[in-house]
Amino acid sequence: MVHDPNGKDCRLVGDILARVGDKWSMLVVMTLLEAPLHFNELKRAIRGVSQQMLSRNLRALERDGLVERTVHVGVPVRVEYALSDLGRSLAGPVQALGAWAARARPAIEASRTAFDREHDAQ
């Protein structure tokens, strides 16, 4: 993609970056890297996510082709979620971003503290 100084490149991929940069989407992707999981297994593995938020994120990730949903017929019906090939290709960038965030956290926290101190004094 050629760089567009008017920001058109960002507009073209903004919705995708918003999806993969979303907190819950990233956690779903990282959790499903290990193995396919059922909804309740995912919910237990991702602390703090509500049923509604998890459901919404799984649906969006499925729509984007990052997650595959498989229905196993039986009593009860079981639904399993797994990363697609496209979803697995996202693992490297997500892990790199997570590693960067962990390394940058002390500097970011120091910057926030200095900023807040300076702006609270005004």
C-alpha positions in Angstrom: 0.0 0.0 0.0 1.4 3.4 -1.0 1.4 6.0 1.7 -1.3 8.6 1.3 -0.5 11.9 3.0 -4.3 12.6 3.2 -4.8 9.6 5.5 -6.8 7.5 3.0 -4.7 4.4 3.9 -5.9 4.7 7.5 -9.5 5.0 6.5 -9.2 1.9 4.3 -8.0 -0.3 7.2 -9.4 1.6 10.2 -12.3 -0.7 10.8 -10.0 -3.7 10.7 -7.5 -2.2 13.0 -10.3 -1.2 15.4 -11.5 -4.9 15.5 -8.1 -6.5 16.0 -7.0 -3.7 18.4 -10.1 -4.2 20.6 -9.2 -5.5 24.0 -11.7 -8.4 24.0 -10.9 -9.4 20.4 -7.2 -9.6 21.2 -7.9 -11.8 24.2 -10.2 -14.1 22.2 -7.5 -14.5 19.6 -4.8 -15.2 22.1 -7.0 -17.6 24.0 -8.0 -19.6 20.9 -4.3 -19.9 19.9 -4.0 -22.9 22.2 -7.0 -24.9 21.0 -10.6 -24.6 19.9 -13.0 -23.9 22.9 -16.7 -23.9 23.7 -18.3 -20.6 24.6 -18.3 -21.2 28.4 -14.7 -22.4 28.3 -13.8 -19.1 26.5 -15.8 -17.1 29.0 -14.0 -18.8 31.9 -10.6 -18.3 30.3 -11.1 -14.6 29.6 -11.7 -13.1 33.0 -14.0 -10.1 33.2 -15.7 -10.5 29.9 -19.5 -10.5 30.0 -21.5 -13.1 28.1 -22.9 -10.4 25.9 -19.5 -8.9 25.1 -18.0 -12.2 24.4 -20.9 -13.2 22.1 -20.7 -9.8 20.3 -16.9 -10.2 19.8 -17.1 -13.8 18.6 -19.8 -12.9 16.1 -17.7 -9.9 14.8 -14.5 -12.1 14.6 -16.5 -14.8 12.7 -17.9 -12.2 10.3 -14.4 -10.9 9.6 -13.2 -14.5 8.9 -10.9 -14.7 11.9 -12.9 -17.2 13.9 -14.7 -20.3 12.8 -17.8 -21.5 14.6 -18.6 -25.2 14.5 -21.9 -26.6 15.7 -21.8 -30.2 17.1 -25.2 -31.8 16.9 -26.2 -33.7 20.0 -27.9 -33.3 23.3 -27.1 -30.6 24.2 -25.9 -28.9 21.0 -22.3 -27.8 21.5 -20.7 -24.9 19.7 -17.0 -24.7 19.3 -14.9 -21.7 18.3 -11.5 -21.9 16.6 -9.2 -19.5 14.9 -9.3 -19.7 11.1 -6.0 -19.6 9.1 -6.5 -15.8 8.8 -7.0 -15.6 12.6 -3.9 -17.6 13.2 -2.0 -15.2 11.0 -2.9 -12.5 13.4 -1.2 -14.2 16.3 2.3 -12.9 15.5 1.3 -9.2 15.2 -0.9 -9.5 18.4 2.0 -11.1 20.3 4.4 -8.5 19.1 2.0 -5.7 20.1 1.5 -7.3 23.5 5.3 -7.6 24.0 5.8 -3.9 23.0 3.0 -2.8 25.4 4.7 -4.7 28.3 8.1 -3.2 27.5 6.7 0.3 27.0 4.4 0.2 30.1 6.9 1.8 32.6 7.7 4.7 30.2 4.0 5.2 29.4 3.1 5.2 33.1 5.9 7.7 33.9 4.7 9.9 31.0 1.1 9.8 32.2 2.2 10.7 35.8 4.2 13.6 34.6 1.4 14.8 32.3 -1.2 14.6 35.0 1.0 16.3 37.5 1.7 19.2 35.1 -1.9 19.6 34.0 -3.4 19.2 37.5 -1.2 22.1 38.6 -2.7 24.4 36.0 
